Amino acid sequence: MKKLKVPPTKSSLLGLKRQVSFLRQGHDMLERKRELLTRLVYERLAQYRALRIEARESFQNAYRWLGIAHMRMGSQMLRQSGLGLKPAIRVDILPRSSIGVEYPAVSAERLPLQPVGLMWTDASFDEARSRLADLAVLLAQLGEAESALWRLLAEQRKTQKRVNVLKYNIIPAYDNTIRHIESTLEEEERNTLYQMKVLQERAGV
């Protein structure tokens, strides 16, 4: 079994016991962090899946209305009608942190649709614009959820590896070394006691 290369002395034994106590505390902290990250991953995964379903439905509705507007107005008229229009949504991106994991927090909101003062526009054009704006908001939320999910998942895997290394490699190596040193010191103590007993018996003779 794996052991550390340290001299089998009492000072080494005391130092190793202090170190392994510190390592166990670190393992417990990492284990708690791993559990929290796992819970957050499952929460974000559920949110991501729900947003994906919602976004897929929004895609279908938005492109259905865009198709209707395209048939009624034609591609050239659509392009001309869209020239100079102001943005339909406002997006703010700020850094956010959760259990030491940083990811962008995306805030998106609908803005009032700018009226199009063209006689040849169709009502389907405004409906398509409205549906596409709703879709853009959903996609912004989906982007935040996906980014947070992958970063939390990467940190959870990294933490799991650290927990495993401590649990199955480092701490056992310290424990084996401590047992080895304790056994060596006990054997030396028995030998010393035996030699003292022999010397006492010879002195008594």
C-alpha positions in Angstrom: 0.0 0.0 0.0 1.2 3.5 -0.8 3.2 5.3 2.0 4.9 8.7 2.2 8.7 8.8 2.3 9.3 10.2 5.8 11.5 9.1 8.7 9.7 6.9 11.3 10.1 9.3 14.2 7.8 10.7 16.8 8.1 14.2 15.3 7.1 12.9 11.9 4.2 11.1 13.4 2.9 14.2 15.1 3.3 16.3 12.0 1.5 13.7 9.8 -1.4 13.5 12.3 -1.8 17.3 12.1 -1.7 17.2 8.4 -4.1 14.3 7.9 -6.6 16.1 10.3 -6.3 19.2 8.1 -6.8 17.0 4.9 -10.0 15.5 6.4 -11.4 18.9 7.1 -10.6 19.9 3.5 -12.3 16.7 2.3 -15.4 17.4 4.3 -15.6 21.0 2.9 -15.1 19.8 -0.7 -17.8 17.1 -0.1 -20.3 19.8 1.0 -19.3 22.0 -1.9 -19.8 19.0 -4.3 -23.3 18.3 -2.8 -24.3 22.0 -3.2 -23.0 22.1 -6.8 -24.9 18.9 -7.6 -28.1 20.3 -6.4 -27.6 23.5 -8.4 -26.8 21.5 -11.5 -30.1 19.6 -11.2 -32.0 22.9 -10.6 -30.3 24.6 -13.6 -30.9 21.5 -15.8 -34.6 21.5 -15.0 -34.7 25.2 -15.8 -32.7 24.7 -19.1 -35.0 21.9 -20.3 -38.1 23.9 -19.6 -36.7 27.0 -21.4 -35.7 24.8 -24.4 -39.2 23.5 -24.8 -40.6 27.0 -24.5 -38.1 28.4 -26.9 -38.9 25.6 -29.5 -42.6 26.5 -29.4 -41.8 30.2 -29.6 -39.5 29.5 -32.6 -42.4 27.7 -34.4 -44.9 30.5 -33.7 -42.5 33.3 -34.6 -41.5 31.7 -37.9 -45.1 30.8 -38.8 -46.0 34.4 -38.5 -42.9 35.5 -40.4 -43.9 33.1 -43.2 -47.4 34.6 -43.3 -45.9 38.1 -43.5 -43.5 37.0 -46.2 -46.3 35.5 -48.3 -48.5 38.6 -47.9 -45.8 41.3 -48.3 -43.0 39.7 -50.2 -39.3 39.6 -49.2 -38.4 43.0 -50.7 -41.2 44.7 -48.8 -40.2 43.0 -45.6 -36.7 44.2 -45.9 -37.8 47.8 -46.6 -40.3 47.7 -43.7 -37.6 46.6 -41.3 -35.1 49.3 -42.3 -34.5 51.8 -39.5 -36.5 50.0 -36.9 -35.3 50.4 -33.3 -34.4 47.3 -31.2 -37.4 45.4 -29.9 -35.6 44.2 -26.7 -33.0 45.5 -24.2 -30.4 43.1 -22.9 -28.1 43.6 -19.9 -25.3 41.2 -19.1 -23.7 41.3 -15.7 -21.3 38.9 -13.9 -22.8 36.6 -11.4 -21.3 34.1 -8.9 -22.7 31.0 -7.2 -20.5 28.9 -4.9 -17.4 30.4 -6.5 -18.6 29.7 -10.1 -18.9 32.8 -12.2 -21.3 33.0 -15.2 -23.1 35.8 -17.1 -26.5 36.9 -15.7 -28.6 38.0 -18.7 -31.5 40.3 -18.2 -33.8 40.8 -21.3 -37.0 42.7 -21.6 -39.4 43.7 -24.3 -39.5 47.2 -25.5 -42.6 48.9 -27.1 -42.7 48.0 -30.8 -42.0 51.0 -33.0 -45.0 51.6 -35.4 -44.3 51.2 -39.1 -46.0 54.0 -41.1 -46.1 52.2 -44.4 -49.4 51.7 -46.3 -48.4 48.4 -47.7 -47.6 46.7 -44.5 -49.8 43.8 -43.3 -51.0 43.1 -39.7 -49.0 39.8 -39.9 -45.8 42.0 -40.0 -46.4 43.4 -36.5 -47.5 40.0 -35.2 -44.2 38.5 -36.5 -42.2 41.3 -35.0 -43.9 40.8 -31.6 -43.4 37.0 -31.7 -39.7 37.4 -32.7 -39.1 39.8 -29.9 -40.6 37.3 -27.4 -38.4 34.7 -28.9 -35.3 36.9 -28.5 -36.1 37.3 -24.8 -36.5 33.6 -24.3 -33.2 32.9 -26.2 -31.4 35.3 -23.9 -32.7 33.5 -20.8 -31.8 30.1 -22.4 -28.3 31.4 -23.1 -27.8 32.3 -19.4 -29.3 29.0 -18.2 -27.0 27.0 -20.6 -23.9 28.9 -19.7 -24.5 28.6 -16.0 -25.3 24.9 -16.3 -22.1 24.0 -18.1 -19.9 26.1 -15.8 -21.6 24.6 -12.7 -21.2 21.1 -14.2 -17.5 21.7 -14.9 -16.9 22.9 -11.4 -18.9 20.0 -10.0 -16.8 17.5 -11.9 -13.6 19.2 -10.8 -14.7 19.1 -7.2 -15.6 15.5 -7.5 -12.1 14.7 -8.7 -10.5 16.5 -5.8 -12.8 14.7 -3.4 -11.8 11.3 -4.9 -8.1 12.1 -4.9 -8.3 13.0 -1.2 -10.5 10.1 -0.2 -8.8 7.3 -2.2 -5.2 8.5 -2.6 -3.8 11.2 -0.4 -5.6 10.5 3.0 -5.1 6.7 2.7 -1.4 7.3 2.0 -1.1 9.4 5.2 -3.1 6.8 7.2 -0.8 4.0 6.0 2.3 6.0 6.8 1.0 6.8 10.3 0.2 3.2 11.0 3.7 2.2 9.7 5.4 4.7 11.9 3.3 3.8 14.9 4.2 0.1 14.3 7.9 0.9 13.9 8.0 3.0 17.1 6.1 0.3 19.0 8.6 -2.3 17.8 11.5 -0.1 18.7 10.0 0.5 22.2 9.5 -3.3 22.7 13.1 -3.9 21.6 14.3 -1.2 24.0 12.3 -2.7 26.9 13.6 -6.2 26.1 17.2 -5.0 26.0 16.7 -3.2 29.3 15.2 -6.3 30.9 18.1 -8.4 29.7 20.6 -5.9 31.0 18.8 -5.8 34.4 18.8 -9.6 34.6 22.5 -9.7 33.8 23.2 -7.0 36.4 21.1 -9.0 39.0 23.2 -12.1 38.3 
